[in-house]
Structure formats: C-alpha cells, structure tokens
C-alpha cells in the first residue's frame, strides 16, 4: 500500500496542546487510513491523543504527516488544512 506524506510546520501559537491535539485526533478518526505524525525520529498514531500529545510539538516544529489506506489523500488534506490554519487559533 502506498504511503502518502506531507511536510508541515506547526503554525499555531501554543503548538499541539490538549485542545488542538484533540481536534487533530478527532479529525484523523474520521478516516480509515492509517495516519502517523512524525517529528525527528519519533512517530505517533494520529488517532491516539496520548501519542499526539507525547510529541510535544511547539510553534515552528517541523512535522510530517504520513497516511496509507483507501482515503489517505483525503486524510492528509484534512489534517494539513488544520495545521496550516493553526487550528483556528490566533
């Protein structure tokens, strides 16, 4: 199965804190694809709040989102949109 990937930078002021991590996980769970958040040499399951929060991503952190499965491209687009828009935070 092909793995699709996008490079992103965490843009929102406070990074991936509790609320933003929950939004990311809630969005990821809408898709069948296996989705991973990658930072440096660490990889987190985007459908696990503990995994995502353990990444400790602050503003400006470069990350990759990897997805594989039937709706991988749609999942990447949704998650990349959230990150690019800073999760709606100022």
Order of alpha helices (4+ residues) and beta strands (2+ residues): beta-alpha-beta-beta-alpha-beta-alpha
